[in-house]
Amino acid sequence: MEQTRFYRRFFKLTALNILANITVPLVSLVDVGMLGHLPQIHFLAGVALASILFDYIYWTFGFLRMGTTGITAQEVGKGDTLEVYRVLYRSLFLALGVSTFILIAYLPLREAGFLLLSGAPEVEEAGRAYFDARIWGAPAALCNFAFLGWYLGRERSDCVLFMTIVANAGNIFLNYLFIIRMELAATGAGLASMLSQYLMLMVAVMIFLRLGQPGPLYWKEVMAQEKVLALFKLNRDILLRTLCLISAFAVFTNFSSTLGTQVLAANAILLRLLTFASYLIDGVAFATESLVGVLSGAGSSRSLNHLVKLALGVGEACALLFLVILYLFSRQIFGLLTSHTDVLELTVRYSGWLVPVLVFGALAYIYDGLFIGATAGKPLRNWTIFSTVVVFFPVSLLGLYSGSNHLLWMALVVFMVARAGTLWKASGPLLKPVQTESG
């Protein structure tokens, strides 16, 4: 009976997380589809290039989601309701501080970003238009990270699902309005993304107000020094880990642009599909984060080993299901995303690389969930740095200097292999207590 309840708990969280997550890349695919069917392909390429900057600007602070999930879940496991709410206020305070800095420094950030990125003049022009429109959503985007992490840590994936459905449905409508009806192209895509972030924040606040307060919360307790330092220590490790992940995909995209606008567009389409599959698998990883945190906070490690094995199996099943569907309907799916024959042919040619990237990537994503839920940031940071600097960068440089897109994709494959292998090895100490109890 206990095992049955455990399975129900895991699969309920996983199902809700997958439903919530899958709406995000669906919107991205709609963006690609609308831009990819415009007469000029440089709008799609420009948005792909500018998206690198937002990956850095936003996901550099992705610890606001991941760190909040792990810490919240552990406080839930301890039964400290007041501290659960304090965690949210700390994260929101940090999100508002960071986003204020981003808006003040947005012009230098834009110029520095496009100075480092490579693209044809018309591609850069489209990218700047997208950037100028989307950047004003920074406060909402970072506050949403805090709310998402907090709801996930409380195992309230239903709240996350409602937030994402409302926001992404609004995003699709706004994309259609701005890109198709008003013909704003890259600027329209940026405006739609920006406004949808504020719509999502509005929903998050409404849900929070309905939950009510557990009791009086004092600023001195919210900003207690030891709690803030612990938050910054974990966030520092997750920040460095996330920077490495973003850098790997940013380098991949930037190197793609040196191979031509058509190759950049084809790789952008494949990366969107990879992102779609990643969000699917992250539904499992988020459930793992929540349950690992609750189990750790409650001091109950007996089910931890079983949880990780279950999550790894379900994560791989999601990856394989996606790959089978893509294989069966590849031409139809690619055709929905672009009407340019040369880009379509390149997309089909390189699509086989998604198989090893996803098979090994699924393992890495689940292990990410284990380490984040356990708030074990140091090994997660160290092995991600190793996988990026020692493994990914040398192979990607070979691809750049040889002018081979196949080698660029090989770099992503070995990157995922390295991440999965090193995190599997490093997970031993986290799972060792389980072996001691059972043996």
Backbone torsions as a table, in degrees:
resi	resn	phi	psi	omega
1	MET	NA	-41.5	178.8
2	GLU	-63.8	-40.8	178.8
3	GLN	-66.4	-37.7	178.0
4	THR	-62.6	-43.4	177.8
5	ARG	-63.0	-38.4	179.1
6	PHE	-62.9	-45.7	178.6
7	TYR	-61.3	-44.0	-179.8
8	ARG	-61.7	-42.4	-179.1
9	ARG	-62.4	-45.6	-178.8
10	PHE	-65.4	-49.2	-175.0
11	PHE	-72.6	-28.3	174.5
12	LYS	-65.1	-48.0	178.0
13	LEU	-61.6	-43.5	-178.4
14	THR	-62.3	-46.5	-178.6
15	ALA	-62.3	-45.9	179.8
16	LEU	-65.0	-40.8	179.5
17	ASN	-65.0	-40.9	179.3
18	ILE	-63.7	-44.2	179.0
19	LEU	-61.8	-39.9	178.4
20	ALA	-69.5	-45.8	-176.1
21	ASN	-66.3	-39.1	-170.2
22	ILE	-68.1	-21.8	177.8
23	THR	-70.0	-27.4	-177.9
24	VAL	-66.7	-55.9	178.2
25	PRO	-68.5	-24.9	175.3
26	LEU	-60.5	-41.1	177.6
27	VAL	-65.0	-40.5	177.9
28	SER	-61.8	-39.4	178.1
29	LEU	-67.1	-35.1	175.7
30	VAL	-64.4	-42.3	175.4
31	ASP	-54.6	-50.4	-178.1
32	VAL	-61.4	-44.3	-178.6
33	GLY	-61.7	-42.9	-179.9
34	MET	-68.5	-45.0	179.7
35	LEU	-70.9	-35.2	-177.6
36	GLY	-71.0	-14.5	178.3
37	HIS	-102.4	2.8	173.1
38	LEU	-71.1	154.7	-177.6
39	PRO	-57.7	-34.1	-179.6
40	GLN	-104.3	127.9	-177.7
41	ILE	-78.0	-14.2	-175.3
42	HIS	-67.5	-19.8	176.1
43	PHE	-66.4	-44.3	177.0
44	LEU	-63.2	-45.2	-179.9
45	ALA	-63.4	-39.1	179.9
46	GLY	-65.8	-42.0	177.3
47	VAL	-65.0	-38.5	177.2
48	ALA	-61.4	-40.6	-179.3
49	LEU	-68.8	-46.5	-179.6
50	ALA	-66.1	-29.2	179.4
51	SER	-61.9	-26.6	175.7
52	ILE	-58.6	-43.4	-178.8
53	LEU	-64.2	-39.5	179.3
54	PHE	-71.7	-30.6	172.8
55	ASP	-58.9	-43.4	178.0
56	TYR	-68.3	-49.5	-173.3
57	ILE	-65.5	-43.8	-176.6
58	TYR	-87.1	-53.6	-172.8
59	TRP	-75.3	-12.3	168.0
60	THR	-59.0	-33.0	179.2
61	PHE	-102.4	24.0	175.6
62	GLY	-63.8	-13.6	175.3
63	PHE	-61.7	-22.5	177.1
64	LEU	-62.1	-27.9	174.2
65	ARG	-87.1	-53.1	-172.3
66	MET	-69.8	-46.1	179.1
67	GLY	-64.0	-38.7	179.5
68	THR	-64.6	-38.3	179.4
69	THR	-61.6	-52.5	-176.4
70	GLY	-61.8	-47.1	-177.7
71	ILE	-67.3	-42.8	179.2
72	THR	-61.2	-45.7	-178.7
73	ALA	-61.5	-39.3	179.4
74	GLN	-67.1	-38.1	177.5
75	GLU	-69.0	-33.4	173.8
76	VAL	-62.7	-43.0	178.4
77	GLY	-62.3	-33.2	178.3
78	LYS	-79.0	-15.9	-179.3
79	GLY	80.9	19.4	-178.7
80	ASP	-94.9	88.9	-174.2
81	THR	-65.6	-41.5	-180.0
82	LEU	-61.8	-41.3	179.8
83	GLU	-67.3	-31.1	175.8
84	VAL	-57.8	-44.2	179.9
85	TYR	-72.2	-34.6	177.9
86	ARG	-63.2	-36.1	178.4
87	VAL	-58.3	-43.7	179.6
88	LEU	-62.6	-45.4	-177.8
89	TYR	-64.1	-37.7	176.5
90	ARG	-61.7	-44.4	-178.1
91	SER	-67.0	-40.0	178.2
92	LEU	-66.3	-39.4	177.3
93	PHE	-60.5	-44.1	178.8
94	LEU	-66.0	-41.4	179.9
95	ALA	-61.4	-43.1	-179.5
96	LEU	-67.9	-37.5	178.1
97	GLY	-64.6	-45.9	-179.5
98	VAL	-65.7	-44.3	-177.4
99	SER	-66.8	-32.8	175.1
100	THR	-62.1	-43.1	177.0
101	PHE	-62.3	-41.8	-179.4
102	ILE	-59.9	-44.8	-178.7
103	LEU	-67.6	-37.9	178.5
104	ILE	-65.0	-38.5	-174.9
105	ALA	-100.7	20.6	-170.1
106	TYR	-66.5	-36.8	179.2
107	LEU	-66.0	-48.6	175.1
108	PRO	-60.9	-36.2	178.1
109	LEU	-63.2	-43.3	-179.9
110	ARG	-64.4	-46.8	-177.0
111	GLU	-66.7	-41.0	178.2
112	ALA	-64.8	-38.8	-179.4
113	GLY	-63.8	-48.6	-178.0
114	PHE	-75.6	-16.6	172.9
115	LEU	-69.1	-33.8	-178.5
116	LEU	-85.7	-27.5	-177.1
117	LEU	-85.3	154.2	-179.1
118	SER	-115.4	136.4	177.5
119	GLY	-175.7	157.8	176.4
120	ALA	-62.2	155.8	-177.0
121	PRO	-53.5	-42.3	-178.7
122	GLU	-70.3	-29.4	177.0
123	VAL	-68.8	-44.5	178.6
124	GLU	-64.1	-38.5	178.9
125	GLU	-61.5	-43.8	177.4
126	ALA	-65.0	-39.3	179.4
127	GLY	-63.7	-41.2	178.6
128	ARG	-65.1	-39.3	178.6
129	ALA	-62.0	-42.6	178.0
130	TYR	-63.5	-44.5	-178.6
131	PHE	-61.4	-47.7	-176.6
132	ASP	-61.1	-30.9	-179.5
133	ALA	-82.2	-40.0	-171.7
134	ARG	-81.2	-26.4	-171.0
135	ILE	-60.7	-26.6	-176.7
136	TRP	-74.3	-2.9	174.3
137	GLY	-89.9	4.9	-175.4
138	ALA	-56.8	-47.4	179.8
139	PRO	-58.3	-43.4	-179.7
140	ALA	-67.9	-41.6	-177.7
141	ALA	-61.5	-44.7	-177.5
142	LEU	-73.9	-36.5	175.1
143	CYS	-65.5	-35.0	176.1
144	ASN	-62.5	-37.4	176.0
145	PHE	-56.4	-45.5	-178.3
146	ALA	-64.0	-45.2	179.6
147	PHE	-65.0	-42.5	179.1
148	LEU	-60.5	-46.8	179.2
149	GLY	-61.7	-39.3	-178.5
150	TRP	-67.8	-45.0	178.3
151	TYR	-65.7	-38.9	177.4
152	LEU	-64.8	-40.9	179.1
153	GLY	-63.5	-27.0	178.1
154	ARG	-91.3	7.1	-177.4
155	GLU	60.4	32.1	177.7
156	ARG	-103.5	60.2	179.1
157	SER	-66.0	-19.5	176.2
158	ASP	-64.6	-36.7	176.8
159	CYS	-66.0	-42.8	178.3
160	VAL	-61.5	-42.1	179.6
161	LEU	-60.7	-46.0	-179.1
162	PHE	-64.3	-42.3	178.2
163	MET	-58.3	-48.8	-174.1
164	THR	-72.3	-37.3	179.1
165	ILE	-63.1	-47.5	-179.1
166	VAL	-63.3	-47.2	-177.0
167	ALA	-65.2	-42.6	-175.5
168	ASN	-78.2	-30.5	172.3
169	ALA	-63.2	-41.1	176.0
170	GLY	-63.6	-38.0	179.9
171	ASN	-63.9	-43.0	179.0
172	ILE	-61.8	-45.5	178.9
173	PHE	-61.2	-43.9	-178.9
174	LEU	-67.7	-36.7	175.1
175	ASN	-59.8	-45.7	178.8
176	TYR	-61.4	-43.6	-178.6
177	LEU	-63.4	-49.5	-173.6
178	PHE	-79.3	-40.9	-174.8
179	ILE	-82.8	-47.8	-173.9
180	ILE	-87.3	-53.0	-174.2
181	ARG	-75.7	-45.2	-176.4
182	MET	-94.4	-6.3	176.5
183	GLU	55.3	44.8	179.9
184	LEU	-91.7	-4.6	173.8
185	ALA	52.1	-124.0	-174.8
186	ALA	-63.3	-38.9	177.3
187	THR	-61.3	-40.4	178.9
188	GLY	-63.6	-40.3	178.2
189	ALA	-63.2	-39.3	178.5
190	GLY	-67.0	-42.8	178.3
191	LEU	-62.7	-41.8	179.9
192	ALA	-62.4	-43.4	179.3
193	SER	-64.2	-42.1	-178.6
194	MET	-64.1	-49.5	-177.4
195	LEU	-66.9	-34.4	179.9
196	SER	-66.9	-29.0	176.6
197	GLN	-65.2	-40.7	178.4
198	TYR	-69.8	-34.0	175.4
199	LEU	-63.2	-41.8	178.9
200	MET	-64.5	-41.4	178.9
201	LEU	-64.2	-40.2	178.3
202	MET	-59.3	-43.0	178.9
203	VAL	-65.5	-42.1	-179.8
204	ALA	-60.0	-43.5	-180.0
205	VAL	-66.7	-40.8	179.0
206	MET	-60.8	-43.3	178.3
207	ILE	-63.2	-43.9	-178.9
208	PHE	-61.0	-43.4	-179.8
209	LEU	-63.9	-33.3	178.3
210	ARG	-71.4	-28.1	179.1
211	LEU	-70.3	-31.0	179.6
212	GLY	81.2	170.8	-179.2
213	GLN	-100.4	143.0	180.0
214	PRO	-78.9	-15.9	-176.3
215	GLY	164.2	-176.6	-178.8
216	PRO	-67.6	134.8	176.9
217	LEU	-118.0	125.6	-175.9
218	TYR	-104.2	139.5	-176.4
219	TRP	-57.5	-37.2	-179.8
220	LYS	-61.2	-38.2	179.1
221	GLU	-76.0	-36.6	178.6
222	VAL	-61.9	-42.9	-176.4
223	MET	-101.8	31.0	177.1
224	ALA	-56.9	134.3	-170.4
225	GLN	-57.9	-45.9	-176.6
226	GLU	-66.6	-33.6	178.8
227	LYS	-71.7	-41.5	179.5
228	VAL	-65.9	-41.7	179.2
229	LEU	-64.2	-40.3	177.8
230	ALA	-63.4	-39.7	178.3
231	LEU	-63.7	-44.5	-178.8
232	PHE	-68.1	-35.8	179.4
233	LYS	-63.9	-47.5	178.0
234	LEU	-64.7	-44.1	-178.5
235	ASN	-64.0	-33.6	177.3
236	ARG	-61.3	-46.3	-179.2
237	ASP	-65.2	-43.5	179.8
238	ILE	-67.8	-36.1	178.1
239	LEU	-60.5	-47.8	-179.7
240	LEU	-64.3	-39.7	176.8
241	ARG	-61.7	-45.3	-178.0
242	THR	-67.8	-38.3	177.0
243	LEU	-57.7	-40.1	179.5
244	CYS	-65.4	-44.4	178.9
245	LEU	-61.7	-46.6	-179.9
246	ILE	-62.5	-41.5	-178.1
247	SER	-62.0	-39.3	179.7
248	ALA	-60.9	-47.7	-179.2
249	PHE	-73.1	-31.0	176.9
250	ALA	-67.0	-44.0	177.8
251	VAL	-62.4	-42.0	178.4
252	PHE	-58.2	-47.2	-178.3
253	THR	-68.4	-42.3	-179.0
254	ASN	-66.4	-41.0	176.7
255	PHE	-65.3	-33.7	177.2
256	SER	-60.8	-37.0	-177.4
257	SER	-66.2	-26.3	178.0
258	THR	-72.9	-15.3	179.2
259	LEU	-90.8	-0.1	177.2
260	GLY	119.3	155.0	-178.1
261	THR	-62.8	-36.0	-179.4
262	GLN	-66.8	-42.7	178.2
263	VAL	-65.4	-42.1	177.8
264	LEU	-59.3	-44.5	179.9
265	ALA	-65.0	-42.6	179.2
266	ALA	-63.2	-45.7	178.7
267	ASN	-65.5	-33.8	177.5
268	ALA	-62.9	-40.6	178.0
269	ILE	-64.1	-45.5	-179.6
270	LEU	-65.7	-37.1	178.0
271	LEU	-67.6	-33.4	175.9
272	ARG	-64.8	-40.4	177.4
273	LEU	-67.2	-38.9	176.1
274	LEU	-62.4	-40.6	177.5
275	THR	-63.1	-40.6	177.8
276	PHE	-57.9	-49.3	179.8
277	ALA	-64.5	-36.6	-179.5
278	SER	-64.3	-40.3	177.7
279	TYR	-66.0	-34.1	176.3
280	LEU	-62.0	-48.6	-179.9
281	ILE	-68.5	-34.3	179.1
282	ASP	-63.7	-21.8	173.1
283	GLY	-59.0	-38.7	176.2
284	VAL	-72.6	-42.0	-178.9
285	ALA	-64.2	-38.3	178.9
286	PHE	-66.3	-39.9	175.7
287	ALA	-61.9	-38.7	177.8
288	THR	-63.4	-45.2	177.5
289	GLU	-54.9	-50.7	-176.1
290	SER	-60.5	-49.0	-175.6
291	LEU	-72.5	-37.2	175.9
292	VAL	-61.4	-43.2	179.3
293	GLY	-63.3	-44.9	179.8
294	VAL	-64.1	-44.6	179.2
295	LEU	-63.1	-40.7	179.4
296	SER	-66.9	-43.5	179.9
297	GLY	-64.0	-34.5	179.7
298	ALA	-82.7	-5.5	-177.9
299	GLY	71.3	22.7	-179.2
300	SER	-109.5	98.1	-176.2
301	SER	-101.9	1.3	-174.5
302	ARG	-61.3	-35.7	-176.5
303	SER	-92.1	-1.4	-172.0
304	LEU	-64.1	-47.1	-179.4
305	ASN	-61.7	-43.0	178.9
306	HIS	-63.7	-40.8	179.0
307	LEU	-59.5	-46.3	-177.3
308	VAL	-64.7	-43.3	178.4
309	LYS	-62.2	-41.6	178.3
310	LEU	-63.1	-45.7	-178.5
311	ALA	-64.0	-40.5	178.5
312	LEU	-61.7	-42.8	179.3
313	GLY	-65.0	-44.4	-178.9
314	VAL	-69.2	-37.9	177.9
315	GLY	-61.6	-44.3	177.7
316	GLU	-65.5	-37.3	178.2
317	ALA	-61.8	-40.5	177.7
318	CYS	-63.2	-42.8	179.9
319	ALA	-62.8	-45.3	-178.3
320	LEU	-67.7	-37.4	177.3
321	LEU	-61.6	-44.3	178.4
322	PHE	-61.3	-44.0	-177.9
323	LEU	-65.4	-38.0	178.5
324	VAL	-64.5	-45.0	179.2
325	ILE	-62.9	-41.7	179.5
326	LEU	-64.6	-39.8	179.7
327	TYR	-64.7	-41.9	-176.8
328	LEU	-72.3	-31.8	-173.6
329	PHE	-126.1	32.5	-173.9
330	SER	-60.4	-48.7	-177.6
331	ARG	-61.1	-41.9	-179.5
332	GLN	-66.2	-43.0	-178.3
333	ILE	-66.4	-47.3	179.3
334	PHE	-63.7	-36.2	179.6
335	GLY	-65.7	-28.1	176.6
336	LEU	-70.7	-25.9	-172.6
337	LEU	-92.9	-21.8	175.8
338	THR	-155.8	148.7	176.6
339	SER	-108.3	5.0	-179.6
340	HIS	-86.6	116.7	-172.8
341	THR	-60.4	-43.0	-177.8
342	ASP	-65.2	-38.8	177.5
343	VAL	-68.7	-39.0	179.7
344	LEU	-62.3	-43.0	179.5
345	GLU	-63.5	-41.7	178.3
346	LEU	-66.1	-38.5	179.3
347	THR	-61.6	-44.6	178.5
348	VAL	-64.5	-40.7	-176.8
349	ARG	-61.4	-39.0	-174.6
350	TYR	-99.2	0.5	-173.9
351	SER	-66.4	-24.2	-179.7
352	GLY	-62.0	-23.0	-180.0
353	TRP	-68.4	-17.7	178.4
354	LEU	-64.3	-25.8	-176.7
355	VAL	-63.4	-60.0	-179.7
356	PRO	-66.5	-33.5	179.3
357	VAL	-60.7	-43.0	-177.4
358	LEU	-77.0	-38.4	-178.3
359	VAL	-60.6	-46.8	179.2
360	PHE	-81.5	-31.3	179.0
361	GLY	-63.6	-35.9	179.2
362	ALA	-59.1	-40.9	178.2
363	LEU	-63.1	-43.7	-179.2
364	ALA	-63.3	-40.6	-178.7
365	TYR	-63.5	-40.4	179.9
366	ILE	-67.5	-41.7	177.1
367	TYR	-65.2	-32.8	171.9
368	ASP	-55.7	-45.6	179.7
369	GLY	-59.9	-39.1	178.4
370	LEU	-62.0	-50.4	-175.6
371	PHE	-69.6	-37.3	180.0
372	ILE	-69.3	-42.2	178.4
373	GLY	-63.3	-34.9	178.9
374	ALA	-84.4	1.0	-174.9
375	THR	50.1	38.9	177.0
376	ALA	-97.9	74.9	-172.8
377	GLY	-75.3	-30.0	-172.5
378	LYS	-64.0	-52.8	178.2
379	PRO	-64.8	-33.9	177.0
380	LEU	-61.7	-43.4	178.0
381	ARG	-63.8	-50.9	-173.6
382	ASN	-62.2	-44.7	-175.2
383	TRP	-77.5	-24.5	174.4
384	THR	-72.4	-39.5	175.1
385	ILE	-60.0	-45.1	178.9
386	PHE	-59.5	-47.0	-177.0
387	SER	-64.4	-32.6	-179.1
388	THR	-78.7	-52.8	-171.9
389	VAL	-77.1	-44.8	-173.6
390	VAL	-85.1	-32.2	-173.8
391	VAL	-103.5	-55.6	-172.0
392	PHE	-71.1	-51.4	-173.1
393	PHE	-57.6	-45.9	-179.9
394	PRO	-60.4	-42.0	-179.1
395	VAL	-69.3	-38.6	179.4
396	SER	-66.6	-34.9	176.5
397	LEU	-65.2	-36.2	174.6
398	LEU	-61.1	-41.8	177.7
399	GLY	-63.0	-40.4	180.0
400	LEU	-64.2	-51.4	-174.5
401	TYR	-73.0	-24.7	177.3
402	SER	-90.1	-8.6	-178.3
403	GLY	67.0	31.1	-175.8
404	SER	-109.9	116.3	175.0
405	ASN	-69.3	-28.9	176.9
406	HIS	-61.7	-40.6	178.9
407	LEU	-69.0	-32.6	175.4
408	LEU	-62.0	-42.6	178.1
409	TRP	-69.3	-35.1	175.6
410	MET	-60.5	-36.0	177.6
411	ALA	-60.6	-40.5	177.1
412	LEU	-65.6	-36.6	-179.9
413	VAL	-63.6	-52.0	-177.3
414	VAL	-66.6	-28.0	175.8
415	PHE	-62.9	-47.3	179.1
416	MET	-67.4	-37.8	177.1
417	VAL	-61.7	-45.5	-179.4
418	ALA	-63.9	-42.3	179.7
419	ARG	-63.2	-47.9	-178.3
420	ALA	-63.0	-44.8	-177.0
421	GLY	-66.5	-44.6	-177.6
422	THR	-70.7	-38.3	178.9
423	LEU	-70.3	-34.7	174.5
424	TRP	-60.2	-45.7	-180.0
425	LYS	-64.1	-40.9	-177.8
426	ALA	-74.7	-14.6	-177.2
427	SER	-76.6	-12.2	-178.1
428	GLY	-51.2	-51.8	-179.4
429	PRO	-60.8	-31.4	179.6
430	LEU	-71.2	-30.3	-176.6
431	LEU	-97.4	-9.8	-176.6
432	LYS	-58.7	-41.3	178.3
433	PRO	-56.8	-32.8	179.7
434	VAL	-64.9	-42.2	-178.6
435	GLN	-66.5	-35.7	179.5
436	THR	-66.5	-43.0	-179.0
437	GLU	-65.7	-41.4	-174.0
438	SER	-81.8	-19.5	-176.7
439	GLY	-105.5	NA	NA
